[in-house]
Amino acid sequence: MKRILPILLLTFLAGCDMLGIESPEKVAATREADGKAVGGACRHAGRAIEDCYALNKKADRAAVFAGWREMNDYMRENKIDEVRPQTAGAAPTARSAEEAGAEHGAEKAPAKSREAKAKDKAKAHES
């Protein structure tokens, strides 16, 4: 009986992965791989590393930077251009809004002053 208990204990501890209990080493490796993937994706999308940190607060910063740097080196070596995100729900950046305005030849109209808005409102109310 005394010999069986340690064997059962070791068998149980070795089987923790089968039960869904992850070891700290596995969790650390997963976090690093996720961070590298996030960093690489940010670089490929043309995001600055600071923007990548701000958008992915839970990601490990060292891993994000490592992935960003690896993707940067890869893109330079293979002369790959950045790919801007084209999702419908994404808010356009200031840079892309300026580029869009320049492409269409549109200029921003100056904002009306408070007085001009008040006069327009008064005229509409009088009618």
Residue frames as a rotation matrix with the C-alpha (Angstrom) as fourth column:
MET 1
0.566 0.825 0.000 0.00
0.825 -0.566 0.000 0.00
0.000 0.000 -1.000 0.00
LYS 2
0.430 -0.476 -0.767 2.84
0.190 -0.783 0.592 2.39
-0.883 -0.400 -0.246 0.81
ARG 3
-0.662 -0.715 0.226 4.33
0.334 -0.011 0.943 1.84
-0.671 0.699 0.246 -2.67
ILE 4
-0.232 0.663 0.711 1.07
0.971 0.109 0.214 2.37
0.064 0.740 -0.669 -4.49
LEU 5
0.589 0.530 -0.610 0.33
0.634 -0.771 -0.058 5.80
-0.501 -0.353 -0.790 -3.00
PRO 6
-0.118 -0.669 -0.734 3.42
-0.113 -0.725 0.679 7.59
-0.987 0.163 0.009 -4.46
ILE 7
-0.852 -0.173 0.494 2.83
0.423 0.329 0.844 5.94
-0.308 0.929 -0.207 -7.83
LEU 8
0.075 0.963 0.257 -0.79
0.997 -0.074 -0.013 7.08
0.007 0.257 -0.966 -7.87
LEU 9
0.492 0.052 -0.869 0.24
0.346 -0.928 0.140 10.57
-0.799 -0.369 -0.474 -6.82
LEU 10
-0.547 -0.770 -0.328 2.82
-0.085 -0.339 0.937 10.86
-0.833 0.541 0.120 -9.61
THR 11
-0.681 0.374 0.630 0.33
0.730 0.413 0.544 9.48
-0.057 0.830 -0.555 -12.13
PHE 12
0.408 0.883 -0.233 -2.25
0.870 -0.453 -0.193 12.04
-0.276 -0.124 -0.953 -11.05
LEU 13
0.264 -0.376 -0.888 0.21
0.031 -0.917 0.397 14.93
-0.964 -0.132 -0.231 -11.29
ALA 14
-0.805 -0.580 0.124 1.40
0.099 0.074 0.992 13.82
-0.584 0.811 -0.002 -14.72
GLY 15
-0.485 0.705 0.517 -2.20
0.871 0.335 0.359 13.64
0.080 0.624 -0.777 -15.90
CYS 16
-0.205 0.408 -0.890 -3.01
0.430 -0.779 -0.456 17.26
-0.879 -0.476 -0.016 -14.97
ASP 17
-0.829 -0.131 -0.544 -2.70
-0.384 -0.575 0.723 18.30
-0.408 0.808 0.426 -18.61
MET 18
-0.825 0.561 -0.065 -5.42
0.357 0.608 0.709 15.81
0.437 0.562 -0.702 -19.49
LEU 19
-0.173 0.775 -0.608 -7.68
0.957 -0.015 -0.291 17.42
-0.235 -0.632 -0.739 -16.90
GLY 20
0.492 0.350 0.797 -7.26
0.642 -0.764 -0.061 20.87
0.588 0.542 -0.601 -18.44
ILE 21
0.867 -0.300 -0.398 -4.91
0.174 -0.566 0.806 22.19
-0.467 -0.768 -0.438 -15.76
GLU 22
0.747 -0.604 0.277 -2.14
0.217 -0.172 -0.961 24.05
0.628 0.778 0.002 -17.51
SER 23
0.261 -0.761 -0.594 1.37
0.955 0.112 0.276 24.29
-0.143 -0.639 0.756 -16.14
PRO 24
0.576 -0.078 -0.814 2.91
0.132 -0.974 0.186 27.74
-0.807 -0.214 -0.551 -15.57
GLU 25
-0.549 -0.835 -0.030 5.45
0.044 -0.065 0.997 27.05
-0.834 0.546 0.073 -18.32
LYS 26
-0.493 0.448 0.746 2.68
0.866 0.336 0.370 26.31
-0.085 0.828 -0.554 -20.80
VAL 27
0.616 0.733 -0.288 0.78
0.722 -0.671 -0.166 29.47
-0.315 -0.106 -0.943 -19.83
ALA 28
0.206 -0.635 -0.745 3.95
-0.076 -0.769 0.634 31.57
-0.976 -0.074 -0.207 -20.24
ALA 29
-0.767 -0.497 0.406 4.68
0.313 0.263 0.913 30.03
-0.561 0.827 -0.046 -23.64
THR 30
-0.060 0.846 0.530 1.11
0.998 0.060 0.017 30.71
-0.017 0.530 -0.848 -24.78
ARG 31
0.690 0.293 -0.662 1.24
0.400 -0.917 0.011 34.34
-0.604 -0.272 -0.749 -23.60
GLU 32
-0.240 -0.864 -0.443 4.54
-0.114 -0.428 0.896 34.88
-0.964 0.265 0.004 -25.41
ALA 33
-0.734 0.009 0.679 3.25
0.622 0.408 0.668 33.31
-0.271 0.913 -0.305 -28.64
ASP 34
0.349 0.928 0.130 0.08
0.931 -0.327 -0.163 35.42
-0.109 0.178 -0.978 -28.46
GLY 35
0.503 -0.225 -0.834 2.11
0.134 -0.933 0.333 38.58
-0.854 -0.279 -0.440 -27.85
LYS 36
-0.621 -0.784 -0.004 4.37
0.056 -0.049 0.997 37.85
-0.782 0.619 0.074 -30.80
ALA 37
-0.426 0.551 0.717 1.36
0.903 0.306 0.301 37.23
-0.054 0.776 -0.628 -33.02
VAL 38
0.645 0.668 -0.370 -0.22
0.671 -0.727 -0.143 40.53
-0.365 -0.156 -0.918 -31.93
GLY 39
0.153 -0.684 -0.714 3.03
-0.073 -0.728 0.682 42.42
-0.985 -0.052 -0.162 -32.54
GLY 40
-0.774 -0.449 0.446 3.52
0.346 0.291 0.892 40.87
-0.531 0.845 -0.070 -35.96
ALA 41
-0.039 0.859 0.511 -0.05
0.999 0.032 0.022 41.65
0.003 0.511 -0.860 -36.96
CYS 42
0.642 0.238 -0.729 0.28
0.382 -0.924 0.034 45.24
-0.665 -0.300 -0.684 -35.78
ARG 43
-0.306 -0.845 -0.438 3.44
-0.124 -0.421 0.899 45.75
-0.944 0.330 0.024 -37.83
HIS 44
-0.731 0.066 0.679 1.91
0.633 0.437 0.639 44.16
-0.255 0.897 -0.361 -40.91
ALA 45
0.319 0.931 0.176 -1.08
0.948 -0.312 -0.065 46.49
-0.005 0.188 -0.982 -40.56
GLY 46
-0.142 -0.472 0.870 1.25
0.523 -0.782 -0.338 49.51
0.840 0.407 0.358 -40.34
ARG 47
0.878 0.472 0.081 0.54
0.162 -0.453 0.877 50.36
0.451 -0.756 -0.474 -36.71
ALA 48
-0.024 -0.860 0.511 3.16
-0.587 -0.401 -0.703 52.02
0.809 -0.317 -0.495 -34.55
ILE 49
-0.506 -0.249 -0.826 4.35
0.374 0.799 -0.471 49.96
0.777 -0.547 -0.311 -31.60
GLU 50
-0.984 0.165 0.064 2.83
-0.140 -0.508 -0.850 52.46
-0.107 -0.846 0.523 -29.16
ASP 51
-0.225 0.950 -0.216 -0.57
-0.956 -0.172 0.239 52.08
0.190 0.260 0.947 -30.81
CYS 52
-0.066 0.130 -0.989 -0.21
-0.178 0.974 0.140 48.33
0.982 0.186 -0.041 -30.61
TYR 53
-0.875 -0.267 -0.403 0.48
0.345 0.241 -0.907 48.55
0.340 -0.933 -0.118 -26.86
ALA 54
-0.800 0.593 0.089 -2.54
-0.552 -0.672 -0.493 50.82
-0.233 -0.443 0.866 -26.38
LEU 55
-0.024 0.839 -0.544 -4.88
-0.905 0.213 0.368 48.55
0.424 0.501 0.754 -28.32
ASN 56
0.412 0.074 -0.908 -3.67
0.048 0.994 0.103 45.36
0.910 -0.086 0.406 -26.61
LYS 57
0.221 -0.298 0.929 -3.24
-0.835 -0.549 0.022 46.26
0.503 -0.781 -0.371 -22.95
LYS 58
0.764 0.155 0.626 -3.37
-0.538 0.689 0.486 42.66
-0.356 -0.708 0.610 -21.71
ALA 59
0.868 -0.478 -0.134 -0.64
0.239 0.638 -0.732 41.41
0.435 0.603 0.668 -24.04
ASP 60
0.521 -0.784 -0.338 2.92
0.610 0.065 0.790 41.02
-0.597 -0.618 0.512 -22.77
ARG 61
0.845 -0.129 -0.518 4.82
-0.328 -0.891 -0.313 44.10
-0.421 0.435 -0.796 -23.99
ALA 62
-0.182 -0.983 0.038 8.13
-0.606 0.142 0.782 42.32
-0.774 0.119 -0.622 -24.47
ALA 63
-0.381 0.110 0.918 6.52
0.499 0.861 0.104 39.63
-0.779 0.497 -0.383 -26.60
VAL 64
0.737 0.673 0.055 4.55
0.451 -0.430 -0.782 42.22
-0.503 0.601 -0.621 -28.60
PHE 65
0.545 -0.606 -0.580 7.74
-0.653 -0.741 0.161 44.14
-0.527 0.291 -0.799 -29.32
ALA 66
-0.459 -0.741 0.491 9.60
-0.255 0.639 0.726 40.95
-0.851 0.208 -0.482 -30.29
GLY 67
-0.016 0.545 0.838 6.85
0.751 0.560 -0.349 40.02
-0.660 0.624 -0.418 -32.74
TRP 68
0.880 0.331 -0.339 6.67
0.091 -0.820 -0.565 43.56
-0.465 0.467 -0.752 -34.12
ARG 69
0.188 -0.912 -0.364 10.44
-0.723 -0.379 0.578 43.66
-0.665 0.155 -0.730 -34.63
GLU 70
-0.488 -0.342 0.803 10.55
0.163 0.868 0.469 40.21
-0.857 0.360 -0.368 -36.27
MET 71
0.393 0.717 0.576 7.79
0.769 0.087 -0.633 41.21
-0.504 0.692 -0.517 -38.69
ASN 72
0.793 -0.170 -0.585 9.52
-0.300 -0.945 -0.133 44.53
-0.530 0.281 -0.800 -39.40
ASP 73
-0.266 -0.964 0.016 12.76
-0.547 0.164 0.821 42.73
-0.794 0.209 -0.571 -40.30
TYR 74
-0.362 0.205 0.909 10.89
0.547 0.836 0.030 40.20
-0.754 0.508 -0.415 -42.42
MET 75
0.700 0.708 0.096 8.96
0.521 -0.414 -0.746 42.90
-0.489 0.572 -0.659 -44.29
ARG 76
0.523 -0.587 -0.618 12.14
-0.599 -0.769 0.223 44.88
-0.606 0.254 -0.754 -44.99
GLU 77
-0.482 -0.770 0.418 14.05
-0.259 0.581 0.772 41.83
-0.837 0.264 -0.479 -46.24
ASN 78
-0.501 0.366 0.784 11.24
0.723 0.675 0.147 40.76
-0.475 0.641 -0.603 -48.55
LYS 79
-0.995 0.060 -0.076 10.11
-0.088 -0.892 0.443 44.27
-0.041 0.447 0.893 -49.52
ILE 80
-0.383 0.917 -0.109 6.54
0.859 0.397 0.322 43.70
0.339 0.030 -0.940 -48.31
ASP 81
-0.647 0.244 0.722 4.24
-0.187 -0.969 0.159 46.71
0.739 -0.032 0.673 -48.02
GLU 82
-0.901 0.408 0.148 1.93
-0.152 0.024 -0.988 47.39
-0.407 -0.913 0.040 -45.11
VAL 83
-0.609 0.792 0.028 -1.66
0.451 0.318 0.834 46.21
0.652 0.521 -0.551 -45.46
ARG 84
-0.819 0.372 0.438 -4.16
-0.547 -0.735 -0.400 48.69
0.173 -0.567 0.805 -44.04
PRO 85
-0.775 0.598 0.204 -7.14
0.365 0.688 -0.628 47.09
-0.516 -0.412 -0.751 -42.25
GLN 86
-0.862 0.504 -0.050 -10.32
-0.292 -0.414 0.862 47.17
0.413 0.758 0.504 -44.35
THR 87
-0.681 0.642 -0.352 -12.91
0.732 0.605 -0.315 46.14
0.011 -0.472 -0.882 -41.75
ALA 88
-0.103 0.758 0.643 -16.29
0.474 -0.531 0.702 47.86
0.874 0.378 -0.305 -41.82
GLY 89
0.766 0.506 -0.396 -16.39
0.550 -0.199 0.811 48.49
0.331 -0.840 -0.431 -38.07
ALA 90
-0.103 -0.897 -0.429 -12.95
0.979 -0.168 0.117 50.05
-0.177 -0.408 0.896 -37.80
ALA 91
0.799 0.299 -0.522 -12.81
0.284 -0.952 -0.110 53.78
-0.530 -0.060 -0.846 -37.24
PRO 92
0.623 -0.601 0.501 -10.63
0.549 -0.120 -0.827 55.53
0.557 0.790 0.255 -39.81
THR 93
0.031 -0.707 -0.707 -7.43
0.916 -0.262 0.303 57.02
-0.399 -0.657 0.639 -38.50
ALA 94
0.505 0.109 -0.856 -6.66
0.016 -0.993 -0.117 60.70
-0.863 0.045 -0.503 -38.91
ARG 95
-0.537 -0.800 -0.269 -4.06
-0.329 -0.095 0.940 59.86
-0.777 0.592 -0.212 -41.52
SER 96
-0.735 0.287 0.615 -6.44
0.627 0.633 0.454 57.77
-0.259 0.719 -0.645 -43.63
ALA 97
0.389 0.895 -0.218 -9.15
0.738 -0.445 -0.508 60.47
-0.551 0.037 -0.834 -43.41
GLU 98
0.194 -0.412 -0.890 -6.68
-0.327 -0.883 0.338 63.05
-0.925 0.225 -0.305 -44.69
GLU 99
-0.828 -0.533 0.173 -5.61
-0.062 0.394 0.917 60.72
-0.557 0.749 -0.359 -47.50
ALA 100
-0.301 0.809 0.505 -9.24
0.897 0.421 -0.139 60.12
-0.325 0.411 -0.852 -48.46
GLY 101
0.579 0.505 -0.640 -9.94
0.332 -0.863 -0.381 63.86
-0.745 0.008 -0.667 -48.54
ALA 102
-0.189 -0.747 -0.637 -6.87
-0.475 -0.499 0.725 64.48
-0.860 0.439 -0.260 -50.66
GLU 103
-0.807 -0.104 0.582 -7.83
0.354 0.704 0.616 61.70
-0.473 0.703 -0.531 -53.08
HIS 104
0.014 0.928 0.373 -11.31
0.986 0.050 -0.160 63.14
-0.167 0.370 -0.914 -53.66
GLY 105
-0.598 -0.328 0.732 -10.13
0.524 -0.850 0.048 66.74
0.606 0.412 0.680 -53.74
ALA 106
0.521 0.854 0.003 -12.46
0.511 -0.314 0.800 67.59
0.684 -0.415 -0.599 -50.89
GLU 107
-0.664 -0.645 0.378 -11.58
0.075 -0.561 -0.825 70.35
0.744 -0.519 0.421 -48.49
LYS 108
-0.399 0.507 -0.764 -12.97
0.917 0.207 -0.341 70.73
-0.015 -0.837 -0.548 -45.02
ALA 109
0.181 0.534 0.826 -15.54
0.359 -0.818 0.450 73.46
0.915 0.215 -0.340 -44.70
PRO 110
-0.818 -0.487 0.306 -14.77
-0.084 -0.426 -0.901 75.85
0.569 -0.763 0.308 -41.85
ALA 111
-0.429 0.660 -0.617 -16.92
0.889 0.428 -0.161 75.28
0.157 -0.618 -0.770 -38.79
LYS 112
0.156 0.581 0.799 -19.63
0.283 -0.801 0.527 77.84
0.946 0.144 -0.289 -38.15
SER 113
-0.871 -0.415 0.263 -19.22
-0.083 -0.403 -0.912 80.08
0.484 -0.816 0.316 -35.18
ARG 114
-0.657 0.639 -0.401 -21.72
0.708 0.340 -0.619 80.04
-0.259 -0.690 -0.676 -32.33
GLU 115
-0.478 0.472 -0.741 -23.09
-0.206 -0.880 -0.428 83.40
-0.854 -0.052 0.518 -33.41
ALA 116
-0.692 0.185 -0.697 -23.72
-0.713 -0.029 0.701 82.21
0.110 0.982 0.152 -36.97
LYS 117
-0.810 0.410 -0.420 -25.48
0.372 0.912 0.175 79.10
0.454 -0.014 -0.891 -35.70
ALA 118
-0.562 0.612 -0.557 -27.63
0.532 -0.248 -0.810 81.20
-0.633 -0.751 -0.186 -33.36
LYS 119
-0.537 0.348 -0.769 -28.60
-0.602 -0.797 0.059 83.53
-0.592 0.494 0.637 -36.25
ASP 120
-0.785 0.232 -0.575 -29.54
-0.384 0.546 0.744 80.56
0.487 0.805 -0.340 -38.43
LYS 121
-0.730 0.514 -0.451 -31.63
0.673 0.654 -0.344 79.11
0.118 -0.555 -0.823 -35.61
ALA 122
-0.516 0.537 -0.667 -33.38
0.125 -0.724 -0.679 82.47
-0.847 -0.434 0.307 -35.04
LYS 123
-0.636 0.265 -0.725 -34.19
-0.757 -0.398 0.518 82.81
-0.152 0.878 0.454 -38.77
ALA 124
-0.789 0.346 -0.508 -35.62
0.063 0.867 0.494 79.28
0.611 0.358 -0.706 -38.84
HIS 125
-0.655 0.546 -0.522 -37.71
0.702 0.185 -0.688 80.03
-0.279 -0.817 -0.504 -35.75
GLU 126
-0.593 0.404 -0.696 -39.10
-0.290 -0.914 -0.284 83.29
-0.751 0.033 0.659 -37.25
SER 127
-0.798 0.236 -0.554 -40.31
-0.557 0.063 0.828 81.52
0.230 0.970 0.081 -40.39
